Amino acid sequence: MPTIRGIPGPYRFFFYSFDCNEPMHVHTRRERMLCKFWLEPVALCANDGFSPVELNRIRSIILKYHNLIQEAWDEHCGK
């Protein structure tokens, strides 16, 4: 479960090892909450526990660090 380094804040952004068969996306965790965002375009796919305010915050972080996340995806998935 590779974690994307270099994104500050209380959230952990990561991929699962089997994620490469799906369109590009990122998982985000804080405490026991978890969500998944598609990256092209950036859109919420799934949410378990995050409030709408936090989802908007996470989306903003994903947009800000989109290139870093995409590079990590490409490195993880071998593209």
PyMOL Python script that loads the backbone (N, CA, C, O; Angstrom):
from pymol import cmd

cmd.read_pdbstr("""\
ATOM      1  N   MET A   1       0.847  -1.167   0.000  1.00  0.00           N
ATOM      2  CA  MET A   1       0.000   0.000   0.000  1.00  0.00           C
ATOM      3  C   MET A   1       0.899   1.239   0.000  1.00  0.00           C
ATOM      4  O   MET A   1       1.171   1.796   1.064  1.00  0.00           O
ATOM      5  N   PRO A   2       1.361   1.677  -1.166  1.00  0.00           N
ATOM      6  CA  PRO A   2       2.276   2.813  -1.244  1.00  0.00           C
ATOM      7  C   PRO A   2       1.615   4.136  -0.831  1.00  0.00           C
ATOM      8  O   PRO A   2       0.529   4.481  -1.297  1.00  0.00           O
ATOM      9  N   THR A   3       2.298   4.858   0.051  1.00  0.00           N
ATOM     10  CA  THR A   3       1.853   6.182   0.476  1.00  0.00           C
ATOM     11  C   THR A   3       2.563   7.222  -0.370  1.00  0.00           C
ATOM     12  O   THR A   3       3.752   7.092  -0.661  1.00  0.00           O
ATOM     13  N   ILE A   4       1.833   8.250  -0.762  1.00  0.00           N
ATOM     14  CA  ILE A   4       2.416   9.334  -1.549  1.00  0.00           C
ATOM     15  C   ILE A   4       3.083  10.302  -0.579  1.00  0.00           C
ATOM     16  O   ILE A   4       2.416  10.884   0.277  1.00  0.00           O
ATOM     17  N   ARG A   5       4.370  10.473  -0.707  1.00  0.00           N
ATOM     18  CA  ARG A   5       5.147  11.366   0.151  1.00  0.00           C
ATOM     19  C   ARG A   5       5.093  12.797  -0.381  1.00  0.00           C
ATOM     20  O   ARG A   5       4.933  13.025  -1.580  1.00  0.00           O
ATOM     21  N   GLY A   6       5.230  13.745   0.528  1.00  0.00           N
ATOM     22  CA  GLY A   6       5.341  15.142   0.119  1.00  0.00           C
ATOM     23  C   GLY A   6       4.053  15.930   0.172  1.00  0.00           C
ATOM     24  O   GLY A   6       4.030  17.087  -0.249  1.00  0.00           O
ATOM     25  N   ILE A   7       2.978  15.343   0.676  1.00  0.00           N
ATOM     26  CA  ILE A   7       1.715  16.066   0.811  1.00  0.00           C
ATOM     27  C   ILE A   7       1.495  16.308   2.304  1.00  0.00           C
ATOM     28  O   ILE A   7       1.203  15.370   3.046  1.00  0.00           O
ATOM     29  N   PRO A   8       1.635  17.565   2.750  1.00  0.00           N
ATOM     30  CA  PRO A   8       1.497  17.841   4.177  1.00  0.00           C
ATOM     31  C   PRO A   8       0.044  17.797   4.636  1.00  0.00           C
ATOM     32  O   PRO A   8      -0.880  17.893   3.829  1.00  0.00           O
ATOM     33  N   GLY A   9      -0.138  17.650   5.937  1.00  0.00           N
ATOM     34  CA  GLY A   9      -1.480  17.689   6.496  1.00  0.00           C
ATOM     35  C   GLY A   9      -1.847  16.411   7.211  1.00  0.00           C
ATOM     36  O   GLY A   9      -1.035  15.494   7.327  1.00  0.00           O
ATOM     37  N   PRO A  10      -3.074  16.356   7.689  1.00  0.00           N
ATOM     38  CA  PRO A  10      -3.507  15.218   8.501  1.00  0.00           C
ATOM     39  C   PRO A  10      -3.936  13.998   7.694  1.00  0.00           C
ATOM     40  O   PRO A  10      -4.273  12.964   8.271  1.00  0.00           O
ATOM     41  N   TYR A  11      -3.928  14.106   6.368  1.00  0.00           N
ATOM     42  CA  TYR A  11      -4.437  13.022   5.519  1.00  0.00           C
ATOM     43  C   TYR A  11      -3.301  12.180   4.963  1.00  0.00           C
ATOM     44  O   TYR A  11      -2.204  12.677   4.711  1.00  0.00           O
ATOM     45  N   ARG A  12      -3.580  10.913   4.779  1.00  0.00           N
ATOM     46  CA  ARG A  12      -2.644   9.997   4.118  1.00  0.00           C
ATOM     47  C   ARG A  12      -3.217   9.676   2.751  1.00  0.00           C
ATOM     48  O   ARG A  12      -4.339   9.181   2.648  1.00  0.00           O
ATOM     49  N   PHE A  13      -2.466   9.949   1.714  1.00  0.00           N
ATOM     50  CA  PHE A  13      -2.862   9.666   0.336  1.00  0.00           C
ATOM     51  C   PHE A  13      -2.094   8.430  -0.119  1.00  0.00           C
ATOM     52  O   PHE A  13      -0.878   8.351   0.057  1.00  0.00           O
ATOM     53  N   PHE A  14      -2.809   7.459  -0.708  1.00  0.00           N
ATOM     54  CA  PHE A  14      -2.150   6.195  -1.035  1.00  0.00           C
ATOM     55  C   PHE A  14      -2.905   5.460  -2.130  1.00  0.00           C
ATOM     56  O   PHE A  14      -4.012   5.831  -2.520  1.00  0.00           O
ATOM     57  N   PHE A  15      -2.250   4.383  -2.620  1.00  0.00           N
ATOM     58  CA  PHE A  15      -2.835   3.447  -3.577  1.00  0.00           C
ATOM     59  C   PHE A  15      -2.786   2.060  -2.956  1.00  0.00           C
ATOM     60  O   PHE A  15      -1.974   1.793  -2.070  1.00  0.00           O
ATOM     61  N   TYR A  16      -3.652   1.191  -3.422  1.00  0.00           N
ATOM     62  CA  TYR A  16      -3.548  -0.228  -3.094  1.00  0.00           C
ATOM     63  C   TYR A  16      -2.778  -0.914  -4.211  1.00  0.00           C
ATOM     64  O   TYR A  16      -2.754  -0.426  -5.341  1.00  0.00           O
ATOM     65  N   SER A  17      -2.152  -2.033  -3.905  1.00  0.00           N
ATOM     66  CA  SER A  17      -1.336  -2.736  -4.897  1.00  0.00           C
ATOM     67  C   SER A  17      -2.142  -3.196  -6.105  1.00  0.00           C
ATOM     68  O   SER A  17      -1.601  -3.293  -7.207  1.00  0.00           O
ATOM     69  N   PHE A  18      -3.427  -3.480  -5.914  1.00  0.00           N
ATOM     70  CA  PHE A  18      -4.251  -3.983  -7.019  1.00  0.00           C
ATOM     71  C   PHE A  18      -4.978  -2.861  -7.769  1.00  0.00           C
ATOM     72  O   PHE A  18      -5.821  -3.150  -8.619  1.00  0.00           O
ATOM     73  N   ASP A  19      -4.679  -1.607  -7.483  1.00  0.00           N
ATOM     74  CA  ASP A  19      -5.395  -0.468  -8.068  1.00  0.00           C
ATOM     75  C   ASP A  19      -5.141  -0.234  -9.548  1.00  0.00           C
ATOM     76  O   ASP A  19      -5.938   0.442 -10.199  1.00  0.00           O
ATOM     77  N   CYS A  20      -4.092  -0.753 -10.084  1.00  0.00           N
ATOM     78  CA  CYS A  20      -3.682  -0.399 -11.445  1.00  0.00           C
ATOM     79  C   CYS A  20      -4.657  -0.868 -12.521  1.00  0.00           C
ATOM     80  O   CYS A  20      -4.562  -0.422 -13.665  1.00  0.00           O
ATOM     81  N   ASN A  21      -5.584  -1.746 -12.186  1.00  0.00           N
ATOM     82  CA  ASN A  21      -6.565  -2.200 -13.166  1.00  0.00           C
ATOM     83  C   ASN A  21      -7.742  -1.244 -13.295  1.00  0.00           C
ATOM     84  O   ASN A  21      -8.594  -1.435 -14.162  1.00  0.00           O
ATOM     85  N   GLU A  22      -7.805  -0.228 -12.457  1.00  0.00           N
ATOM     86  CA  GLU A  22      -8.876   0.766 -12.493  1.00  0.00           C
ATOM     87  C   GLU A  22      -8.349   2.064 -13.088  1.00  0.00           C
ATOM     88  O   GLU A  22      -7.138   2.235 -13.221  1.00  0.00           O
ATOM     89  N   PRO A  23      -9.252   2.987 -13.450  1.00  0.00           N
ATOM     90  CA  PRO A  23      -8.781   4.307 -13.872  1.00  0.00           C
ATOM     91  C   PRO A  23      -7.986   4.970 -12.741  1.00  0.00           C
ATOM     92  O   PRO A  23      -8.143   4.615 -11.573  1.00  0.00           O
ATOM     93  N   MET A  24      -7.140   5.928 -13.096  1.00  0.00           N
ATOM     94  CA  MET A  24      -6.276   6.590 -12.133  1.00  0.00           C
ATOM     95  C   MET A  24      -7.090   7.211 -10.991  1.00  0.00           C
ATOM     96  O   MET A  24      -8.050   7.943 -11.230  1.00  0.00           O
ATOM     97  N   HIS A  25      -6.694   6.909  -9.751  1.00  0.00           N
ATOM     98  CA  HIS A  25      -7.399   7.416  -8.579  1.00  0.00           C
ATOM     99  C   HIS A  25      -6.470   7.396  -7.374  1.00  0.00           C
ATOM    100  O   HIS A  25      -5.365   6.856  -7.438  1.00  0.00           O
ATOM    101  N   VAL A  26      -6.923   7.986  -6.282  1.00  0.00           N
ATOM    102  CA  VAL A  26      -6.150   8.000  -5.041  1.00  0.00           C
ATOM    103  C   VAL A  26      -7.103   7.791  -3.866  1.00  0.00           C
ATOM    104  O   VAL A  26      -8.237   8.271  -3.876  1.00  0.00           O
ATOM    105  N   HIS A  27      -6.627   7.071  -2.862  1.00  0.00           N
ATOM    106  CA  HIS A  27      -7.370   6.869  -1.615  1.00  0.00           C
ATOM    107  C   HIS A  27      -6.825   7.843  -0.584  1.00  0.00           C
ATOM    108  O   HIS A  27      -5.640   8.176  -0.597  1.00  0.00           O
ATOM    109  N   THR A  28      -7.691   8.295   0.305  1.00  0.00           N
ATOM    110  CA  THR A  28      -7.289   9.219   1.362  1.00  0.00           C
ATOM    111  C   THR A  28      -7.858   8.719   2.684  1.00  0.00           C
ATOM    112  O   THR A  28      -9.024   8.337   2.772  1.00  0.00           O
ATOM    113  N   ARG A  29      -7.005   8.730   3.717  1.00  0.00           N
ATOM    114  CA  ARG A  29      -7.426   8.254   5.032  1.00  0.00           C
ATOM    115  C   ARG A  29      -7.033   9.281   6.089  1.00  0.00           C
ATOM    116  O   ARG A  29      -5.976   9.908   6.014  1.00  0.00           O
ATOM    117  N   ARG A  30      -7.910   9.432   7.071  1.00  0.00           N
ATOM    118  CA  ARG A  30      -7.624  10.157   8.308  1.00  0.00           C
ATOM    119  C   ARG A  30      -8.391   9.440   9.399  1.00  0.00           C
ATOM    120  O   ARG A  30      -9.611   9.292   9.325  1.00  0.00           O
ATOM    121  N   GLU A  31      -7.666   8.997  10.410  1.00  0.00           N
ATOM    122  CA  GLU A  31      -8.259   8.201  11.477  1.00  0.00           C
ATOM    123  C   GLU A  31      -8.996   7.006  10.854  1.00  0.00           C
ATOM    124  O   GLU A  31      -8.376   6.219  10.139  1.00  0.00           O
ATOM    125  N   ARG A  32     -10.287   6.856  11.104  1.00  0.00           N
ATOM    126  CA  ARG A  32     -11.025   5.709  10.546  1.00  0.00           C
ATOM    127  C   ARG A  32     -11.835   6.062   9.307  1.00  0.00           C
ATOM    128  O   ARG A  32     -12.612   5.247   8.809  1.00  0.00           O
ATOM    129  N   MET A  33     -11.650   7.274   8.816  1.00  0.00           N
ATOM    130  CA  MET A  33     -12.390   7.724   7.629  1.00  0.00           C
ATOM    131  C   MET A  33     -11.565   7.447   6.377  1.00  0.00           C
ATOM    132  O   MET A  33     -10.335   7.503   6.398  1.00  0.00           O
ATOM    133  N   LEU A  34     -12.262   7.149   5.295  1.00  0.00           N
ATOM    134  CA  LEU A  34     -11.602   6.788   4.047  1.00  0.00           C
ATOM    135  C   LEU A  34     -12.440   7.291   2.872  1.00  0.00           C
ATOM    136  O   LEU A  34     -13.669   7.217   2.892  1.00  0.00           O
ATOM    137  N   CYS A  35     -11.755   7.803   1.850  1.00  0.00           N
ATOM    138  CA  CYS A  35     -12.457   8.168   0.617  1.00  0.00           C
ATOM    139  C   CYS A  35     -11.565   7.841  -0.574  1.00  0.00           C
ATOM    140  O   CYS A  35     -10.373   7.569  -0.432  1.00  0.00           O
ATOM    141  N   LYS A  36     -12.177   7.876  -1.744  1.00  0.00           N
ATOM    142  CA  LYS A  36     -11.483   7.577  -2.994  1.00  0.00           C
ATOM    143  C   LYS A  36     -11.904   8.619  -4.015  1.00  0.00           C
ATOM    144  O   LYS A  36     -13.093   8.878  -4.202  1.00  0.00           O
ATOM    145  N   PHE A  37     -10.907   9.221  -4.683  1.00  0.00           N
ATOM    146  CA  PHE A  37     -11.173  10.204  -5.732  1.00  0.00           C
ATOM    147  C   PHE A  37     -10.582   9.724  -7.041  1.00  0.00           C
ATOM    148  O   PHE A  37      -9.435   9.280  -7.091  1.00  0.00           O
ATOM    149  N   TRP A  38     -11.378   9.815  -8.106  1.00  0.00           N
ATOM    150  CA  TRP A  38     -10.845   9.650  -9.455  1.00  0.00           C
ATOM    151  C   TRP A  38      -9.966  10.856  -9.732  1.00  0.00           C
ATOM    152  O   TRP A  38     -10.184  11.921  -9.153  1.00  0.00           O
ATOM    153  N   LEU A  39      -8.975  10.713 -10.607  1.00  0.00           N
ATOM    154  CA  LEU A  39      -8.049  11.814 -10.894  1.00  0.00           C
ATOM    155  C   LEU A  39      -8.271  12.479 -12.240  1.00  0.00           C
ATOM    156  O   LEU A  39      -7.794  13.595 -12.448  1.00  0.00           O
ATOM    157  N   GLU A  40      -8.969  11.844 -13.153  1.00  0.00           N
ATOM    158  CA  GLU A  40      -9.177  12.424 -14.490  1.00  0.00           C
ATOM    159  C   GLU A  40     -10.622  12.275 -14.922  1.00  0.00           C
ATOM    160  O   GLU A  40     -10.966  11.263 -15.532  1.00  0.00           O
ATOM    161  N   PRO A  41     -11.471  13.228 -14.636  1.00  0.00           N
ATOM    162  CA  PRO A  41     -11.263  14.449 -13.853  1.00  0.00           C
ATOM    163  C   PRO A  41     -11.340  14.130 -12.361  1.00  0.00           C
ATOM    164  O   PRO A  41     -11.794  13.056 -11.966  1.00  0.00           O
ATOM    165  N   VAL A  42     -10.890  15.074 -11.546  1.00  0.00           N
ATOM    166  CA  VAL A  42     -10.929  14.881 -10.096  1.00  0.00           C
ATOM    167  C   VAL A  42     -12.388  14.877  -9.650  1.00  0.00           C
ATOM    168  O   VAL A  42     -13.101  15.872  -9.787  1.00  0.00           O
ATOM    169  N   ALA A  43     -12.814  13.730  -9.112  1.00  0.00           N
ATOM    170  CA  ALA A  43     -14.213  13.564  -8.692  1.00  0.00           C
ATOM    171  C   ALA A  43     -14.285  12.494  -7.611  1.00  0.00           C
ATOM    172  O   ALA A  43     -13.557  11.502  -7.651  1.00  0.00           O
ATOM    173  N   LEU A  44     -15.160  12.706  -6.658  1.00  0.00           N
ATOM    174  CA  LEU A  44     -15.347  11.744  -5.581  1.00  0.00           C
ATOM    175  C   LEU A  44     -15.926  10.445  -6.128  1.00  0.00           C
ATOM    176  O   LEU A  44     -16.890  10.458  -6.894  1.00  0.00           O
ATOM    177  N   CYS A  45     -15.333   9.330  -5.730  1.00  0.00           N
ATOM    178  CA  CYS A  45     -15.812   8.005  -6.125  1.00  0.00           C
ATOM    179  C   CYS A  45     -16.517   7.320  -4.960  1.00  0.00           C
ATOM    180  O   CYS A  45     -17.580   6.723  -5.135  1.00  0.00           O
ATOM    181  N   ALA A  46     -15.918   7.406  -3.759  1.00  0.00           N
ATOM    182  CA  ALA A  46     -16.474   6.729  -2.585  1.00  0.00           C
ATOM    183  C   ALA A  46     -16.080   7.491  -1.330  1.00  0.00           C
ATOM    184  O   ALA A  46     -15.028   8.129  -1.280  1.00  0.00           O
ATOM    185  N   ASN A  47     -16.938   7.416  -0.319  1.00  0.00           N
ATOM    186  CA  ASN A  47     -16.675   8.095   0.937  1.00  0.00           C
ATOM    187  C   ASN A  47     -17.191   7.253   2.093  1.00  0.00           C
ATOM    188  O   ASN A  47     -18.303   6.727   2.053  1.00  0.00           O
ATOM    189  N   ASP A  48     -16.367   7.134   3.117  1.00  0.00           N
ATOM    190  CA  ASP A  48     -16.772   6.440   4.332  1.00  0.00           C
ATOM    191  C   ASP A  48     -16.364   7.302   5.530  1.00  0.00           C
ATOM    192  O   ASP A  48     -15.304   7.099   6.121  1.00  0.00           O
ATOM    193  N   GLY A  49     -17.226   8.272   5.879  1.00  0.00           N
ATOM    194  CA  GLY A  49     -17.033   9.019   7.103  1.00  0.00           C
ATOM    195  C   GLY A  49     -16.633  10.470   7.006  1.00  0.00           C
ATOM    196  O   GLY A  49     -16.809  11.211   7.972  1.00  0.00           O
ATOM    197  N   PHE A  50     -16.102  10.907   5.879  1.00  0.00           N
ATOM    198  CA  PHE A  50     -15.698  12.307   5.764  1.00  0.00           C
ATOM    199  C   PHE A  50     -16.911  13.210   5.577  1.00  0.00           C
ATOM    200  O   PHE A  50     -17.865  12.851   4.887  1.00  0.00           O
ATOM    201  N   SER A  51     -16.863  14.384   6.199  1.00  0.00           N
ATOM    202  CA  SER A  51     -17.924  15.379   6.023  1.00  0.00           C
ATOM    203  C   SER A  51     -17.751  16.061   4.666  1.00  0.00           C
ATOM    204  O   SER A  51     -16.667  16.006   4.086  1.00  0.00           O
ATOM    205  N   PRO A  52     -18.802  16.702   4.150  1.00  0.00           N
ATOM    206  CA  PRO A  52     -18.668  17.447   2.896  1.00  0.00           C
ATOM    207  C   PRO A  52     -17.564  18.505   2.951  1.00  0.00           C
ATOM    208  O   PRO A  52     -16.876  18.729   1.956  1.00  0.00           O
ATOM    209  N   VAL A  53     -17.392  19.148   4.091  1.00  0.00           N
ATOM    210  CA  VAL A  53     -16.335  20.169   4.225  1.00  0.00           C
ATOM    211  C   VAL A  53     -14.960  19.529   4.049  1.00  0.00           C
ATOM    212  O   VAL A  53     -14.112  20.060   3.333  1.00  0.00           O
ATOM    213  N   GLU A  54     -14.743  18.390   4.701  1.00  0.00           N
ATOM    214  CA  GLU A  54     -13.451  17.714   4.558  1.00  0.00           C
ATOM    215  C   GLU A  54     -13.248  17.167   3.155  1.00  0.00           C
ATOM    216  O   GLU A  54     -12.129  17.200   2.643  1.00  0.00           O
ATOM    217  N   LEU A  55     -14.293  16.670   2.526  1.00  0.00           N
ATOM    218  CA  LEU A  55     -14.164  16.186   1.150  1.00  0.00           C
ATOM    219  C   LEU A  55     -13.746  17.319   0.220  1.00  0.00           C
ATOM    220  O   LEU A  55     -12.932  17.114  -0.681  1.00  0.00           O
ATOM    221  N   ASN A  56     -14.294  18.505   0.431  1.00  0.00           N
ATOM    222  CA  ASN A  56     -13.880  19.663  -0.375  1.00  0.00           C
ATOM    223  C   ASN A  56     -12.419  20.008  -0.114  1.00  0.00           C
ATOM    224  O   ASN A  56     -11.689  20.359  -1.041  1.00  0.00           O
ATOM    225  N   ARG A  57     -11.992  19.911   1.137  1.00  0.00           N
ATOM    226  CA  ARG A  57     -10.597  20.175   1.498  1.00  0.00           C
ATOM    227  C   ARG A  57      -9.679  19.148   0.828  1.00  0.00           C
ATOM    228  O   ARG A  57      -8.643  19.509   0.270  1.00  0.00           O
ATOM    229  N   ILE A  58     -10.058  17.891   0.886  1.00  0.00           N
ATOM    230  CA  ILE A  58      -9.261  16.825   0.265  1.00  0.00           C
ATOM    231  C   ILE A  58      -9.188  17.028  -1.243  1.00  0.00           C
ATOM    232  O   ILE A  58      -8.123  16.879  -1.843  1.00  0.00           O
ATOM    233  N   ARG A  59     -10.318  17.366  -1.852  1.00  0.00           N
ATOM    234  CA  ARG A  59     -10.334  17.619  -3.297  1.00  0.00           C
ATOM    235  C   ARG A  59      -9.379  18.751  -3.658  1.00  0.00           C
ATOM    236  O   ARG A  59      -8.665  18.668  -4.657  1.00  0.00           O
ATOM    237  N   SER A  60      -9.364  19.805  -2.849  1.00  0.00           N
ATOM    238  CA  SER A  60      -8.454  20.935  -3.090  1.00  0.00           C
ATOM    239  C   SER A  60      -6.991  20.497  -2.990  1.00  0.00           C
ATOM    240  O   SER A  60      -6.156  20.920  -3.789  1.00  0.00           O
ATOM    241  N   ILE A  61      -6.690  19.653  -2.012  1.00  0.00           N
ATOM    242  CA  ILE A  61      -5.326  19.144  -1.864  1.00  0.00           C
ATOM    243  C   ILE A  61      -4.948  18.295  -3.072  1.00  0.00           C
ATOM    244  O   ILE A  61      -3.838  18.406  -3.593  1.00  0.00           O
ATOM    245  N   ILE A  62      -5.866  17.454  -3.513  1.00  0.00           N
ATOM    246  CA  ILE A  62      -5.599  16.622  -4.693  1.00  0.00           C
ATOM    247  C   ILE A  62      -5.334  17.497  -5.914  1.00  0.00           C
ATOM    248  O   ILE A  62      -4.417  17.220  -6.687  1.00  0.00           O
ATOM    249  N   LEU A  63      -6.123  18.540  -6.091  1.00  0.00           N
ATOM    250  CA  LEU A  63      -5.890  19.447  -7.221  1.00  0.00           C
ATOM    251  C   LEU A  63      -4.530  20.130  -7.108  1.00  0.00           C
ATOM    252  O   LEU A  63      -3.818  20.269  -8.103  1.00  0.00           O
ATOM    253  N   LYS A  64      -4.172  20.550  -5.910  1.00  0.00           N
ATOM    254  CA  LYS A  64      -2.889  21.237  -5.701  1.00  0.00           C
ATOM    255  C   LYS A  64      -1.707  20.310  -5.985  1.00  0.00           C
ATOM    256  O   LYS A  64      -0.706  20.739  -6.559  1.00  0.00           O
ATOM    257  N   TYR A  65      -1.819  19.050  -5.589  1.00  0.00           N
ATOM    258  CA  TYR A  65      -0.722  18.093  -5.725  1.00  0.00           C
ATOM    259  C   TYR A  65      -0.983  17.064  -6.827  1.00  0.00           C
ATOM    260  O   TYR A  65      -0.432  15.964  -6.802  1.00  0.00           O
ATOM    261  N   HIS A  66      -1.817  17.429  -7.779  1.00  0.00           N
ATOM    262  CA  HIS A  66      -2.217  16.497  -8.836  1.00  0.00           C
ATOM    263  C   HIS A  66      -1.017  15.911  -9.575  1.00  0.00           C
ATOM    264  O   HIS A  66      -0.973  14.706  -9.824  1.00  0.00           O
ATOM    265  N   ASN A  67      -0.049  16.744  -9.926  1.00  0.00           N
ATOM    266  CA  ASN A  67       1.117  16.240 -10.664  1.00  0.00           C
ATOM    267  C   ASN A  67       1.906  15.236  -9.836  1.00  0.00           C
ATOM    268  O   ASN A  67       2.336  14.207 -10.358  1.00  0.00           O
ATOM    269  N   LEU A  68       2.100  15.519  -8.560  1.00  0.00           N
ATOM    270  CA  LEU A  68       2.810  14.604  -7.675  1.00  0.00           C
ATOM    271  C   LEU A  68       2.069  13.272  -7.547  1.00  0.00           C
ATOM    272  O   LEU A  68       2.683  12.207  -7.587  1.00  0.00           O
ATOM    273  N   ILE A  69       0.755  13.341  -7.395  1.00  0.00           N
ATOM    274  CA  ILE A  69      -0.056  12.128  -7.279  1.00  0.00           C
ATOM    275  C   ILE A  69      -0.002  11.326  -8.576  1.00  0.00           C
ATOM    276  O   ILE A  69       0.128  10.102  -8.549  1.00  0.00           O
ATOM    277  N   GLN A  70      -0.101  12.012  -9.700  1.00  0.00           N
ATOM    278  CA  GLN A  70      -0.053  11.330 -10.991  1.00  0.00           C
ATOM    279  C   GLN A  70       1.310  10.672 -11.214  1.00  0.00           C
ATOM    280  O   GLN A  70       1.379   9.551 -11.717  1.00  0.00           O
ATOM    281  N   GLU A  71       2.380  11.353 -10.850  1.00  0.00           N
ATOM    282  CA  GLU A  71       3.713  10.752 -10.974  1.00  0.00           C
ATOM    283  C   GLU A  71       3.838   9.506 -10.099  1.00  0.00           C
ATOM    284  O   GLU A  71       4.404   8.497 -10.520  1.00  0.00           O
ATOM    285  N   ALA A  72       3.303   9.585  -8.873  1.00  0.00           N
ATOM    286  CA  ALA A  72       3.342   8.422  -7.980  1.00  0.00           C
ATOM    287  C   ALA A  72       2.530   7.270  -8.556  1.00  0.00           C
ATOM    288  O   ALA A  72       2.936   6.112  -8.462  1.00  0.00           O
ATOM    289  N   TRP A  73       1.374   7.588  -9.157  1.00  0.00           N
ATOM    290  CA  TRP A  73       0.548   6.551  -9.797  1.00  0.00           C
ATOM    291  C   TRP A  73       1.334   5.884 -10.926  1.00  0.00           C
ATOM    292  O   TRP A  73       1.389   4.658 -11.016  1.00  0.00           O
ATOM    293  N   ASP A  74       1.943   6.710 -11.791  1.00  0.00           N
ATOM    294  CA  ASP A  74       2.690   6.174 -12.922  1.00  0.00           C
ATOM    295  C   ASP A  74       3.847   5.304 -12.453  1.00  0.00           C
ATOM    296  O   ASP A  74       4.125   4.260 -13.044  1.00  0.00           O
ATOM    297  N   GLU A  75       4.521   5.733 -11.388  1.00  0.00           N
ATOM    298  CA  GLU A  75       5.634   4.943 -10.855  1.00  0.00           C
ATOM    299  C   GLU A  75       5.117   3.619 -10.261  1.00  0.00           C
ATOM    300  O   GLU A  75       5.718   2.564 -10.462  1.00  0.00           O
ATOM    301  N   HIS A  76       4.013   3.694  -9.540  1.00  0.00           N
ATOM    302  CA  HIS A  76       3.449   2.498  -8.909  1.00  0.00           C
ATOM    303  C   HIS A  76       2.902   1.514  -9.948  1.00  0.00           C
ATOM    304  O   HIS A  76       3.082   0.303  -9.828  1.00  0.00           O
ATOM    305  N   CYS A  77       2.245   2.045 -10.950  1.00  0.00           N
ATOM    306  CA  CYS A  77       1.579   1.184 -11.938  1.00  0.00           C
ATOM    307  C   CYS A  77       2.436   0.901 -13.169  1.00  0.00           C
ATOM    308  O   CYS A  77       2.024   0.152 -14.054  1.00  0.00           O
ATOM    309  N   GLY A  78       3.616   1.492 -13.227  1.00  0.00           N
ATOM    310  CA  GLY A  78       4.532   1.194 -14.315  1.00  0.00           C
ATOM    311  C   GLY A  78       4.157   1.776 -15.642  1.00  0.00           C
ATOM    312  O   GLY A  78       4.362   1.145 -16.679  1.00  0.00           O
ATOM    313  N   LYS A  79       3.607   2.976 -15.634  1.00  0.00           N
ATOM    314  CA  LYS A  79       3.216   3.598 -16.904  1.00  0.00           C
ATOM    315  C   LYS A  79       4.203   4.631 -17.343  1.00  0.00           C
ATOM    316  O   LYS A  79       4.024   5.250 -18.392  1.00  0.00           O
TER     317      LYS A  79
END
""", "prot")
cmd.dss("prot")
cmd.show_as("cartoon", "prot")
cmd.util.cbc("prot")
cmd.orient("prot")
